[in-house]
Amino acid sequence: MRKLVLIGATFLLFGALAAAQVPTSGNVFFGYSYYNSKLTVDRASLNGWEGSLEGKVFPHVGIVADFSGHYGSQDFPVCPTVPVGDSGCGTASASTHQLNVMFGPRVSFSVGRWMPFAQAMFGVAHISSTTGFGKDNSWASALGGGLDYRIVRPVAWRFQFDYIHTNLYSVGQNNFRISTGPVLRF
């Protein structure tokens, strides 16, 4: 319940910031996303999608809502009860999917056909496993940026890189996300 209240407060905060000046321009992005994640044992390569909606509140500053889902398999430690002196620990691979929902400011400017941008986002991460390791939620933060290449006036292609920090299963993770796909500007 506390997490829902905090998520609601976050929405209200960004809503109040956006209401200060109604966005008159922005962009919508949806594309492929690669997520390099480390829960506890080894780094895992997860594939999925990312979508974002940005509304410009000033000419070079926007508020972005970012959503992503990544799917694959991750290794978890398994340590059954064993006699002292024998570690007996192994790993178990579990099919997982991770969802991230984040919001924050984005700064961008145009240089010919290119539009570089930098962003800082905060929100929540959710992971669930289909093989008995359960579900968990965590705060998430992301720092990143990228480049949009304008193809024709309202359409561009995005290349984006983000460093995402989560704390799933009470263990801090430092993850990397690389995304690409079309951008529709309005």
VENPE-V48173 format. One record per residue. RES is the residue in one letter. SS is DSSP state (a for helix, b for strand, c for the rest). BURIAL is + if it has 16 or more other ideal C-beta (glycine too) atoms within 10 Angstrom, else -. Layout:
BEGIN
RES_SS_BURIAL ; RES_SS_BURIAL
END
This chain:
BEGIN
M_c_- ; R_a_- ; K_a_- ; L_a_- ; V_a_- ; L_a_- ; I_a_- ; G_a_- ; A_a_- ; T_a_+ ; F_a_- ; L_a_- ; L_a_- ; F_a_+ ; G_a_- ; A_a_- ; L_a_- ; A_a_+ ; A_a_- ; A_a_- ; Q_c_- ; V_c_- ; P_c_- ; T_c_- ; S_c_- ; G_b_+ ; N_b_+ ; V_b_- ; F_b_+ ; F_b_+ ; G_b_+ ; Y_b_- ; S_b_+ ; Y_b_- ; Y_b_+ ; N_b_- ; S_b_+ ; K_b_+ ; L_c_+ ; T_c_- ; V_c_+ ; D_c_- ; R_b_- ; A_b_+ ; S_b_- ; L_b_+ ; N_b_- ; G_b_+ ; W_b_- ; E_b_+ ; G_b_+ ; S_b_+ ; L_b_+ ; E_b_+ ; G_b_+ ; K_b_+ ; V_b_+ ; F_b_- ; P_c_- ; H_c_- ; V_b_- ; G_b_+ ; I_b_+ ; V_b_+ ; A_b_+ ; D_b_+ ; F_b_+ ; S_b_+ ; G_b_+ ; H_b_+ ; Y_b_- ; G_b_+ ; S_b_- ; Q_b_+ ; D_b_+ ; F_b_+ ; P_b_- ; V_b_- ; C_b_- ; P_c_- ; T_c_- ; V_c_- ; P_c_- ; V_c_- ; G_c_- ; D_c_- ; S_c_- ; G_c_- ; C_b_- ; G_b_- ; T_b_- ; A_b_- ; S_b_- ; A_b_+ ; S_b_- ; T_b_+ ; H_b_- ; Q_b_+ ; L_b_+ ; N_b_+ ; V_b_+ ; M_b_+ ; F_b_+ ; G_b_+ ; P_b_+ ; R_b_+ ; V_b_- ; S_b_+ ; F_b_- ; S_b_- ; V_b_- ; G_c_- ; R_c_- ; W_b_- ; M_b_+ ; P_b_- ; F_b_+ ; A_b_- ; Q_b_+ ; A_b_- ; M_b_+ ; F_b_- ; G_b_+ ; V_b_+ ; A_b_+ ; H_b_+ ; I_b_+ ; S_b_- ; S_b_+ ; T_c_- ; T_c_- ; G_c_- ; F_c_+ ; G_c_- ; K_b_- ; D_b_+ ; N_b_+ ; S_b_+ ; W_b_- ; A_b_+ ; S_b_+ ; A_b_+ ; L_b_- ; G_b_+ ; G_b_+ ; G_b_+ ; L_b_+ ; D_b_+ ; Y_b_- ; R_b_+ ; I_b_- ; V_b_- ; R_c_- ; P_c_- ; V_b_- ; A_b_+ ; W_b_- ; R_b_+ ; F_b_- ; Q_b_+ ; F_b_- ; D_b_+ ; Y_b_- ; I_b_+ ; H_b_- ; T_b_+ ; N_c_- ; L_a_+ ; Y_a_+ ; S_a_- ; V_c_- ; G_c_- ; Q_b_+ ; N_b_- ; N_b_+ ; F_b_- ; R_b_+ ; I_b_+ ; S_b_+ ; T_b_- ; G_b_+ ; P_b_- ; V_b_+ ; L_b_- ; R_b_+ ; F_c_-
END
